[in-house]
């Protein structure tokens, strides 16, 4: 048992982390002081249950109980009607740990990474106020089609699970800005994801991807595309060692990187044809031109806004990375 320490009249944030707490007693606090508490941090303690006293903090907006040994959330958590951010990373929670009424909570940020979820609880899929949902490092095998009901979602973090399939319903999350699906077992990307027009970052590294759908190129606001650790990129790295750029590609790269003006009468017909067929990658930070006519080269994934050399990414009408289809040539606009 641990009694709550004294607090002044203006205290709104309470840090009670790393105190070896197994309970929390607030009986000695007046109602007015309890109402002042808006944030509570109880991380790295020895909690097996959420202390009942926490559920009587009527104005609590932010609760972080990460790195404990919690297995269940009590019904009384529904008393926290003002709760906006709930973080319980690295506990022992699963899909049966939450009350059925939890869907009525007006939570905007829910972070339950590093637990034991085998599936996304149905309660979570009805929380239309959710803007951020993090369930990384769990045991998820599927993404339910009902995920499309989270219409306010801006961040979906499902990295480090056992997911092998992305349902096309994910494309209906039109507010989504960050989609993290790294470190899973995903073999293909549904072309419907091109409807995610607000998407800024797509993390797909360390999966089983052998190609990307051509439709990904229409994500005009995409700033980060992470593909490392996939067969698609592994093959690219292996092939690029033995495949230097052609003279046509080097000439096109020089013209574009130096922004040199040209007309059809200034260049050889094959180089003029090459430049006219090329189309700019819609990602402004990638600065790549793509052509569907010349020898295979690759556009590499951009990570963290970093520009990287663009070589050896075969693309086809079906998708980027299928060498048995029409190849694609890519060269950077900027050096």
Secondary structure as the mmCIF struct_conf table of DSSP 4:
data_model
#
loop_
_struct_conf.conf_type_id
_struct_conf.id
_struct_conf.beg_label_comp_id
_struct_conf.beg_label_asym_id
_struct_conf.beg_label_seq_id
_struct_conf.end_label_comp_id
_struct_conf.end_label_asym_id
_struct_conf.end_label_seq_id
STRN STRN1 UNK A 3 UNK A 3
HELX_LH_PP_P HELX_LH_PP_P1 UNK A 4 UNK A 6
TURN_TY1_P TURN_TY1_P1 UNK A 9 UNK A 10
STRN STRN2 UNK A 13 UNK A 15
BEND BEND1 UNK A 18 UNK A 19
BEND BEND2 UNK A 22 UNK A 22
STRN STRN3 UNK A 25 UNK A 25
TURN_TY1_P TURN_TY1_P2 UNK A 27 UNK A 28
BEND BEND3 UNK A 29 UNK A 29
HELX_RH_AL_P HELX_RH_AL_P1 UNK A 31 UNK A 36
STRN STRN4 UNK A 39 UNK A 41
BEND BEND4 UNK A 44 UNK A 45
BEND BEND5 UNK A 48 UNK A 49
HELX_RH_3T_P HELX_RH_3T_P1 UNK A 52 UNK A 56
TURN_TY1_P TURN_TY1_P3 UNK A 58 UNK A 59
STRN STRN5 UNK A 62 UNK A 64
BEND BEND6 UNK A 67 UNK A 68
HELX_RH_3T_P HELX_RH_3T_P2 UNK A 75 UNK A 79
TURN_TY1_P TURN_TY1_P4 UNK A 81 UNK A 82
STRN STRN6 UNK A 85 UNK A 87
BEND BEND7 UNK A 90 UNK A 91
TURN_TY1_P TURN_TY1_P5 UNK A 95 UNK A 96
BEND BEND8 UNK A 97 UNK A 98
HELX_RH_3T_P HELX_RH_3T_P3 UNK A 100 UNK A 104
BEND BEND9 UNK A 108 UNK A 108
STRN STRN7 UNK A 109 UNK A 111
BEND BEND10 UNK A 114 UNK A 115
BEND BEND11 UNK A 118 UNK A 119
TURN_TY1_P TURN_TY1_P6 UNK A 122 UNK A 123
HELX_RH_3T_P HELX_RH_3T_P4 UNK A 124 UNK A 126
TURN_TY1_P TURN_TY1_P7 UNK A 128 UNK A 129
BEND BEND12 UNK A 131 UNK A 131
STRN STRN8 UNK A 132 UNK A 134
TURN_TY1_P TURN_TY1_P8 UNK A 136 UNK A 137
BEND BEND13 UNK A 138 UNK A 138
HELX_RH_3T_P HELX_RH_3T_P5 UNK A 145 UNK A 149
TURN_TY1_P TURN_TY1_P9 UNK A 151 UNK A 152
STRN STRN9 UNK A 155 UNK A 157
BEND BEND14 UNK A 160 UNK A 161
HELX_RH_3T_P HELX_RH_3T_P6 UNK A 168 UNK A 172
TURN_TY1_P TURN_TY1_P10 UNK A 174 UNK A 175
STRN STRN10 UNK A 178 UNK A 180
BEND BEND15 UNK A 183 UNK A 184
HELX_RH_3T_P HELX_RH_3T_P7 UNK A 191 UNK A 195
TURN_TY1_P TURN_TY1_P11 UNK A 197 UNK A 198
STRN STRN11 UNK A 201 UNK A 203
BEND BEND16 UNK A 206 UNK A 207
BEND BEND17 UNK A 210 UNK A 210
STRN STRN12 UNK A 212 UNK A 213
HELX_RH_3T_P HELX_RH_3T_P8 UNK A 214 UNK A 218
TURN_TY1_P TURN_TY1_P12 UNK A 220 UNK A 221
STRN STRN13 UNK A 224 UNK A 226
TURN_TY1_P TURN_TY1_P13 UNK A 228 UNK A 229
BEND BEND18 UNK A 230 UNK A 230
HELX_RH_AL_P HELX_RH_AL_P2 UNK A 231 UNK A 240
TURN_TY1_P TURN_TY1_P14 UNK A 241 UNK A 242
HELX_LH_PP_P HELX_LH_PP_P2 UNK A 244 UNK A 246
HELX_RH_AL_P HELX_RH_AL_P3 UNK A 247 UNK A 257
TURN_TY1_P TURN_TY1_P15 UNK A 258 UNK A 259
TURN_TY1_P TURN_TY1_P16 UNK A 264 UNK A 266
BEND BEND19 UNK A 267 UNK A 267
HELX_RH_AL_P HELX_RH_AL_P4 UNK A 269 UNK A 277
STRN STRN14 UNK A 279 UNK A 280
BEND BEND20 UNK A 282 UNK A 282
TURN_TY1_P TURN_TY1_P17 UNK A 284 UNK A 286
STRN STRN15 UNK A 288 UNK A 291
BEND BEND21 UNK A 292 UNK A 295
HELX_LH_PP_P HELX_LH_PP_P3 UNK A 299 UNK A 302
TURN_TY1_P TURN_TY1_P18 UNK A 304 UNK A 305
STRN STRN16 UNK A 315 UNK A 315
BEND BEND22 UNK A 317 UNK A 318
STRN STRN17 UNK A 319 UNK A 320
TURN_TY1_P TURN_TY1_P19 UNK A 321 UNK A 321
TURN_TY1_P TURN_TY1_P20 UNK A 323 UNK A 324
BEND BEND23 UNK A 325 UNK A 325
STRN STRN18 UNK A 329 UNK A 332
BEND BEND24 UNK A 333 UNK A 333
#
